[in-house]
Amino acid sequence: MAKEKVVLAYSGGLDTSIILTWLKENCDYEVITVCCDVGQVEDFKEVEKKAYKTGASKSYVIDIRDEFITGYVWPTLKAGAIYENDYLLGTSMARPLMAKKLVEIAEKEGASYIAHGCTGKGNDQVRFEATIKALNPTIQIIAPWRTWDFKSREDLLDYAEKYNIPIAQSKEKIYSRDQNIWHISHEGGNLESPWNQHLDDILVMSVPPEKAPDQPTFIDIDFEQGIPVGINGNKMTALELLTELNKIGGENAVGTIDIVENRLVGMKSRGVYETPGGTILYKAHASLEKLILDRDTLAYKNIVGQKYAQLVYDGLWFTPLKEALDAFVDSTQKFVTGTVKMKLYKGNCMPVASKSDYSLYSEEFATFSKDEVYNQKDAEGFINLFSLPMKIRAIMKQKEQEV
């Protein structure tokens, strides 16, 4: 009788390597691994070999970098979505796409189960499972971290040694990392105490500010309808552009944050995030919007951006509200086309100039010199009407005091 199939979200790292063996040893499943290339630095041929060596019946390695950037990163960038004013949602954006691919392969292979290596304390379990349920509610989910007897990554290291599973982590250096083309996150290890300063050797995509160049770097970022399309006037593919900005930003120590955030599951966590290229793009995009969008649209879009960030962080990518917010955001981006000059210097990332054919800024209107479009005497009537409610309230207070 054929074994039941399970599709495993597989990275070849500590957790998923253990899970592959555990599913075979404890559940007697046929395990099909799926590794998604979202831009992490990895030898994917070795990942595939390791999957087979560890007992997978089939191993998929799929390149989803372009789809990730154009279908997930750019919409979030256009929305200006930032979780808790700090986090640029690097891991959060990737999970729904990865879960979508897991569902597609499970349907192709006739698998009834999808397994993942997310812990019961993290956000990713929600992001994966909410997406799976939204796309195919008949697929059952296996989350070993919520059921097995292991309590820590140290336990996993002991299990790996027992079954001769090759892993890169050690008990001395045991950061939990997630990397893609947008960012890399670091959690665990000495970061678990918020009083411990993170060490410079934790950095992967960036350098510390002290090691950045002593002279500033200037770059021009070109946008079309809210989407970045080029650097210094050179049109580039999404992947080329983000790769180049990561290099430039990393060299200038841009985009490293050390934060305590509120997880969806109710606890706080501390992490270090490196998002060099993304930080440049967010600040450039926001600067261009200030040049182009009117006051009310920009103010309301900031509110939408906060809600958008919450949805993405919480794993609610495939929801009616997210779809509706995308429609609003796309409407605001029709004229967000232009160029922003950015100054990068020792961790600082500043917009210093901007231009657009759709700019609402007019030097003729804003000048302190004489102009023909603004009669300063008109301001008196405007102020009288604008402040009328306050004036009436003050009059009423005076009358109450006289009684």
N, C-alpha and C positions, 0 to 999 in steps of 0.2 A: 504494500500500500504506500502510495506516494506521501512524502512528508508535506506538511503545510508550509507555505512560503511566507517569509517575513522580509520586508525591505527595510534595511538599516541605514539611517543617516550616518555616514562613515567618514571620518577624517584621517584615520590611521593613528590618531593620538591615543593618549592613555585610556580615556573613558571608553571610546568606541571599540578599541582593540579588545578590551576586557569584555565588553558587551557581546561582541561577535562570538567569542569562545563561550561565554555564559549562556547565550541563546542555544547553542548547539549542545552544550553539556547538560543544561538544566531543563530545556524545553523541547529538544530534539526537532528543531525547525530546520528547514532549508533556508540559509541566510543569503540574501542578495544585497550587496553593499552598493551605496550610491554616494559618491564623493562629488561635490559641486565646486568647481573652480570659480570663485568669486574674486580672484585676484590675490589670494594669499600666497606667500612664498613657500612653495612646496614642490617636491619632486613627485609628480602625479603618477609617473610610471612605477616608482617605488611604492606609492600608496596602493596601486592596483596589485602589484606583486605581493605586498604584505597582506592584502585582503585574502587573496587566494591561499597564501601560505598559512594564514590563520584559520582557514576553513570555509571561506565563502564559496558558494556554488557558481556565482556570477558576480562580476564587479563592474559597475558603471563609473566612469569619470567623465563629467560633462562640463563644458565651458559655458558658463552663464554670465560672463563679465559684461558683455554688451547689453544684454537684456536687463541685468541688474542696474547698470548706470542709466540707461535711457528710460526704462520702465518703472524704476523705483527711486533711484537717487535724484534724477532731475525733477520728477513731480514733487518730491519732498523739499528740494531746494527752492523750487518755484513758490511753494507754500510758505517758505520761511519758517519751517517747523523746527523748533529747538526745544528739547525736553528740559524743563526746569531751568531755562535760561543758560544752559551749559552744554548739554549733550546733543551732538549732531546725528544721533540715531544710527550709527554705522552698523551695529549688530541688528538692531530692530528692523531696519529696512531689508536686510538680507534674508531673514528667516521666512517670511511669507513666500518668497520666490523659491527658496530651497524646499519648503514644504510642498509647494505646487509641483515641483519636479518629482518629489517622492511619490505623490499621488499619481502622476502620469506614469511612472515606471511600475508602480504597484498594479495599476490597471492593465498595463501592457503585459506584465508577467503573471497576472492572475493571482496576485498575493492578497491575502485577507488581512494582513497585519503590516503595520509600520512601526518600527522601533526607533527611539532616539536616546541620546545620552545626556539629556538635560536633567539637572538635579531637581529635587522637589522643593528647593528653596529659591529657584531662579525664575526669571521672566521668560526664558526661551521655551520652557515646556508649554506655556500658554500660547505663545506665538505659533509654535509648530502645530499644536493640537487644535487651536481655533481655526487655523487655515485648513487643516485636513478635514475637520467637521464641516466647514463651509463648502469645500469642493467635492467631497465624497463621504457622506456620513455613514456609509456602510462599512468603511474600513475601520478595523479595531486598532487600538494604539497600545503599544507596550513601552512602559517607562521604567526600566530596571532600577533606577535610583530610588524609585518610590516603593519598590517591593523587595529588593535583595537585602542581604545581611550586611553588606559593606557600609561602613559609616564615614569613611574618609578616603582621600586619595592615597594616603599611606597604606590603607588596606588594599587598594587596587595595585599598588606597586608590589606588595607581597604576593598577590594573586598572579601578577604578570611573571614574577620570578618563578612561581610554582609551575606555571604552564609554559615557561620559556617564550613568553611573548615579548618581542623587542619593543622597547619604548624609549623616548628621549628624556622624560622627566626623571628627576632624582629627588630624594628626600631633602637634599640641601637646597635645591632651587626648584620651587614647585609652584610658580605662577601659573594661573589659568589664563590663557590668551585666546583671543578670537581676532582673526585678521581677514580683511578683504581689500579690494582696490580703494575703498573709501577711508578705512581707518584700521587701527589695531587697538584692542583693549587689553588691559592687564588687571587681574584681580588675584586675590589670595596672597600667600606668603606673608612677607612683612607688612603688606598693605592692609592686613586685617585689623591692625591697630591704627586708628586715624591720627594718633600722635606720632607715628613713625613717618618721617619724610621719605618719599620714594627716592631710590638711588638712581643716579644717572645711567647706570648700566642696564636699567630696565628698558631704555628706549631702543626702538627698532627702526622706525621710519624717520626719526628726527635726531637732532643733536641738542644738547642743553644750550641755553642762550650764551653761556660763557665761551662756547666753542664755535659760535656762528661768526660769519665775517664781520670785520670792524667797519665795513662800508655798507650802506643800504642797497638793496636790490629793488629796481623799479620794473614792473611789468604791466602791460595793458591786457585786460580781459574783455573780449568781445562777446556780446549777447545778442541772440535773436529770439524774440518773444519769450524772454525769460530763461532761455537755455544757453549755456556757454558754448560757443562754437569756435573760438580761436584765441591765440595768445600772440600779442604784438603784431596783429594784423594777419597772422598765418592761420588759415582754416585748418582744423584738425578734427579727427574722429573723436568721439567721446572718450574712448579708451586712451588714445594718444594724449589728449588734453589733460585728463586727470592724472595720468602717469607722469607727465611733465610737471604739473603743478605740485604733485607729491614730492618730486625731487627738489624743486626750487624751494618749496615751503619747508621741507625737512632740513635742507642745508641752512636755512635761516631761523631754525628753531620755532617755526610757526605751528600753532595748533595743538600743543600739548596741554591737557588740563588734568588736574588732580581733584576729584570731587567725591562727595558723599551724596548719593541719590536715593530717592524713595522707590523701591521696587514695587511692582504691581502686587506681589504676594504679601505685602504688608511690612516688610522690614527694610532697614536702610543698608546700603552696601557702599563700599569705597572702591573706587577704581581710577586708574590712570588711562586716559584715552589720547591717542595720537591721531589727529586728523589734519595733516598739513595742507593738502590741496583743497579739501572741503572747507576749511576755515577761510582760505583766500576767496573761494567762490561765494560763500555765504555773505561775507562782508562786502564783496564787490556787487553782488546782486542787490543787497539791501540799499547800497548807495545809489545804484541806478534807479531803483524804485522811488527813492526820495526825489529824484530829478523829474520823474515822469508821472507818477500817480498823484491824483488830487488828495487833499487832506482827508476827506471822509472815507474814501476807498482805502487809503493806506492805513488809517486807524482801524477800520473794520477788518481788514486783511490781517492785521496783527492779532486780533482776537481769533480769527479763523486759524492762524498759524499755531496758536497755543492748543486749540482743540485737535488740529491735525496731528501735532506732535504726540498728544495723549493717545490718539487712536493708533498711531504707528507703534509707539512704545508698548501699548497694551496688546498688540497682535491683531488688531481689528482692521487689517488692510482690506479684506474682501467683505465690506459691509456697505449697505445703502448710504449711510452718512458719509463715509469716506468717498464714495463715488460722487455724491452731491457736492462735497467740498472741492473735489477735483474740478468740477464744472465751474464753480465760482472762481477758483484760482486761475484756471485757464483763461477765463474772461478777463481777469485783471492783467494778464501777461501779454495781451495782444499787441501792446505798444511798448513793451519793455525790451527795447532794442537799442543798443548803443555800446559804448566803451567806457570802462572804468580803469583809471591808472592806480595801481596799488604800490605802496611802499612797504617793503619788508625789512625789518631790522631787529635782530637779536630777540626774536619771539614776538615782536610787535607786527601787526598787520593792519595797515591803515589805508583807506581810500583817500587819495589826494587830489583827484581830478576826475571829471566825468563829462560825457557828451552824448547827445542823442538828437536825432531829427524829430523826436516826439517829446522833447523836453517842454515842460510847462514853466520852466524858469525863463523869465525875460529880463534881460539887463535894462531894457527900455522902461519896464514897469517898476523894477526894484531900485533903480538909481536914485540917489539923493540929489541929483542934478535936475534941472528943469525938464519936464516931459509933457507930452500932449494928451496922455491917456488917463491921468489921475489928477483930479482936483482935490487938493488937500483940505479945502473947506468942506467937502462932502463928509469927511471923517467925523465932524461934529454931530451931524444928524445920526450917523451910524452908532456912535457911542451913546447918544441919548436913548435910542431905542434898545440897544444891546443891554444897557444897564438899567432900563426901566423897572424890571422886577425888584432889583436891589434898592432902587430909589423909593419905590412904593412901600417896601418893607420898612425902610428907615423912617418914612413919614408916619406909618402906623405905630411904630415903637415910640416916636415922639409924642403922639397923641395919647398913648397909654400912660406915659410918664406924667402927662399934664393932668390926667384925671385924679 
